[in-house]
Amino acid sequence: MDDAALQHRLSGIERRQRLILVLLVVPYLVGFAYLVGVWVAGALYTVVGLLLFAAAVVLRRRRPDTTAQ
């Protein structure tokens, strides 16, 4: 197999892994929202989401750009 075929298979595997993670995590998030209240859970999820987004932006900016030549 060449690199393109392996890359295609790898991206398919990664998509399936993300789908499985979402299917496993969402019921826990819904259960937590049921326990503490939807508004409290929504606020907490928003804060956590913003923190994760900020961390991803910072990490991406610190990573050296491999495509630039």
N, C-alpha and C positions, 0 to 999 in steps of 0.2 A: 504494500500500500504506500502511496505517496503522502506527502505532508498535507495536501489539501483534503484527501479522503479521511485521514486521521483527525484533522482539525474539525471536519464536519461531524464525525462521530463523537468527538469530545464535546463539542458544543451541544449536541443532542443529549448527551449524558448529563451535562451541567444543567440544562433546562429541566430535565426530569428530576434532578436532585432539588432544584428550587421549588418545583411543584410539590414534591413530597414534603419539604420543610414547611411550605405554606399550609398544606393540608393538616400537618401535625400541630402547628402553632396556633392557628385561628381558633380552634375550640377552646384552648386555654385562655386566649384573650377574651373570648366571649364569656367564659365562666368567671373570669376575674371581674369583668364589667358587671356581671350579675351579682357578685358578692359585694362589691364596694360601691356600686352605683354607676350608671352610664356616664354621668357628667364628670365624676372624679376620674374614672378610667379614661375617658376621652381626653381630659386635660393631661393626665400622666402619659398617655400614648403620644400626644402631640409634643410634649417636652422631650420624651425619649427619641422620637422621630427627628426632631430638630437637632438634638445632640448628635445623633448618628449621621445625619446629613452633613453637619459641620465637620465632624471627624473625617468623613470620607473626602470632603473638599480639601481639608488640610493635608491629609495623607497623599492625595493625588497631586497636589501642588509640590509637595516635597519630593515625590518620586521623580527621578530623572526621566526626561522624555526620550524614549528609545526610537521614536519614529523620525526625529529631527536629525538631519545630516549636515 
